[in-house]
């Protein structure tokens, strides 16, 4: 039903017109990217009427009431198993999702789901779909562009290989760290009703959060993998956590609640998934989806090269 709602809404707004903007919401909306990209985002925002924008915002507000920022039982079980050295008592699985784009192509992309065992982080399942994105990217509304394809991948593993259905999903994007505290990780988590975590490589500058001198100084204070500091907005609410994910990576990542998990557990879980800067489920979904594009679509110049 929700898929039909999104399909109908997108067709009504855009017809068969695709986006020219391939930026991801995991990035800094207005800061680190160029003025040119910000202007392009503004151009696509103009494609959305005030009426449609209001409908999308209302949908976000409606779904937002279902967000749970407490640990689901499976999250508690994961933490307890690791902390008590009982990893073998039950096998846990984590999913990573990402969508990779073809540079210079406005439509074709690859949606990826990679499932790893936890805590061993061995790949047990992977699936890739070549997709056509017909809705433009509009800042703050990434889920209306991408969530349908991610849900489809989740439903496939649930149906075709249910033993590998993820206990939690890590999303290349934001959760509560969002303009209306309802980013892609929240949207996906509420639709699937499973634990979801937002993991972003750039700071989403909302609620007074800025990548200013103070923020940069705090980043420099993170001396080792696992060090953190909270992201507290002008509202006084903690919207996420800045995490130095690995000893060898000086650039942090930004962790935020999606659904059915606390910020403390989300940060703990992400850190335990990091062999490099980006947690393995998301990193593998990114790397493998771009490789899938190289092998299945030409030209092979892809966006968003792997970070360290």
DAFENWO-V823476 format. One line per field, one symbol per residue. phi: phi as a letter, one per 40 degrees, with the letter a starting at -180 (. if undefined). A space follows every 10 residues. Layout:
# DAFENWO-V823476
phi: ???
This chain:
# DAFENWO-V823476
phi: .ccccccccc cccbfbcbcc bbcbcccccb bccccdcccc cccccccccd ccdccccccc cccdcccbbb ccdccccccc cccbgbdcca cbbbbbbabb bccgbcbcab cbbbbbcbcc gccbaaabbc bbcbcccbdg bdcccbcdcc dccccccccc adcbcccabb bcibbccadb facdccdccc ccfbcbbcbb cbcccbfgcb cbcccccccc cccadhcaac bbcccgccci bcbccadcbc ccbbbacbaf accccccdcc ccbbcbccdd dccccccccc cccdcbabcb cbcfdccc
